[in-house]
Amino acid sequence: MYKPILERADEFFASVMRAQPQNLQCGRGCSLCCHGLFEIGSGDVPLIEEGLEKLHPKRRKMIVRRATEIVAESQHPNLRECSPIEKEAFFERTASTPCPALNEAGECLIYESRPLVCRTFGLPLRNREEYIGDVCELNFTDASDAEKRDAAWDLQHEDELGPEDEFTIPEAIVLIARSRGWLAK
């Protein structure tokens, strides 16, 4: 059920890239959206695990080490149990933290297995007919309202996250690494 949503997101993003390349910086190697922690859903955890499994063990070890450091250094709360105020403070505190899956060149090492939000970030958002707005400060800066509306990802295609489904990418990587025995003892 989740893979078709991911495929729909990839197809939609590609269609916007074809129709409005002038409005998207994403196709030019930008990784701005890969800095700052944010929520992903529980459906993304097995996807990330699949991506980590495919990596060379040295790359996987590097990503797991980075994720472990981020979780420890950021005083990562349990998103499923903290208050909205604690959550907001945590995300503000980690606004410039790079994703542990980025390499030195700013490329995602688990790109084919990236979470849904990573696949749609950069596009304007809407909820059915209600236009919500822009997300990325680099995209759609000179676009018309019609272009923005045409490019807006409809959040109805995503499952609404309940508090029990909220993770960050570093947290998911650490959980996966623990369960798979990839953490150094």
Summary of the structure (lengths in Angstrom):
residues: 185
radius of gyration: 16.7
end to end distance: 36.1
largest distance: 54.6
contacts: 528
relative contact order: 0.24
helix: 53%
strand: 8%
